[in-house]
Amino acid sequence: MANSSLNFPIFTFFLVTLLATTITTTYGTFSDEVSETIILKRQEETTHLHFYFHDIVSGKNPTAVKIAEAQSFPGIGFGSTFIIDDPLTEGPELTSKLVGRAQGMYALASQNNPELLMVINYEFVEGKYNGSSISVLGRNPVMHDVRELPVVGGSGLFRLARGYALAHTVMFDIATGDATVEYDVYVTLS
Ligand SMILES: *[C@@H]1O[C@H](CO)[C@@H](O)[C@H](O)[C@H]1NC(C)=O
């Protein structure tokens, strides 16, 4: 009898603790650490993507359309902003295999030079990357031979992506404004 009356408060203590724990965990946790090994495993992979970006501003079916311009800088001047849905192909020809689309916007963000602010998602349709995308936010001084644009994120297989894109113009038609740009993208998962 002496033993069971001693054990009763201890049992009650455990029961209360158990209930309290259950109630706490029901609400979940706001943040949690992800196992280091999972992070390290993802970091090992670096992916190189190579494709051609076709910016078509002329003709009946443009893939880049101007949506705004500044009154004080008419024409293609400072402040001009375009929305694009540009095809990405495997080779430099527009007729080569479609591997994705570049959807987003660019704006002339320099008062004196053709320098763009690029805010663009590159969504892929090819192979295992079908449905995955990378997000680019960067400065694009289009007259430079090679421009470096930061990859700030991604989705699908590119979730938590970090990296950079190197853009090099291979064709620019001064009469129409159409351009083809070769991209080399290096992506790691952080
Ligand atoms: C990509 O995925 C979409 C939707 O899941 C599918 O309709 C399409 O056929 C796929 N494309 C390729 C090239 O596998």
The ligand as an SDF file (V2000), in Angstrom:
LIG
                    3D

 14 14  0  0  0  0  0  0  0  0999 V2000
    6.3100   17.8070  -70.0810 C   0  0  0  0  0  0  0  0  0  0  0  0
    5.3080   17.6470  -69.0980 O   0  0  0  0  0  0  0  0  0  0  0  0
    3.9990   17.9470  -69.5900 C   0  0  0  0  0  0  0  0  0  0  0  0
    3.0430   17.9450  -68.4110 C   0  0  0  0  0  0  0  0  0  0  0  0
    3.3800   16.9850  -67.4690 O   0  0  0  0  0  0  0  0  0  0  0  0
    3.6350   16.9700  -70.6780 C   0  0  0  0  0  0  0  0  0  0  0  0
    2.3590   17.2460  -71.1800 O   0  0  0  0  0  0  0  0  0  0  0  0
    4.6530   17.0740  -71.7990 C   0  0  0  0  0  0  0  0  0  0  0  0
    4.4160   16.1140  -72.7890 O   0  0  0  0  0  0  0  0  0  0  0  0
    6.0640   16.8950  -71.2670 C   0  0  0  0  0  0  0  0  0  0  0  0
    7.0140   17.2200  -72.3290 N   0  0  0  0  0  0  0  0  0  0  0  0
    8.0600   16.4690  -72.6410 C   0  0  0  0  0  0  0  0  0  0  0  0
    8.9230   16.9710  -73.7390 C   0  0  0  0  0  0  0  0  0  0  0  0
    8.3250   15.4410  -72.0510 O   0  0  0  0  0  0  0  0  0  0  0  0
  1  2  1  0
  1 10  1  0
  2  3  1  0
  3  4  1  0
  3  6  1  0
  4  5  1  0
  6  7  1  0
  6  8  1  0
  8  9  1  0
  8 10  1  0
 10 11  1  0
 11 12  1  0
 12 13  1  0
 12 14  2  0
M  END
$$$$
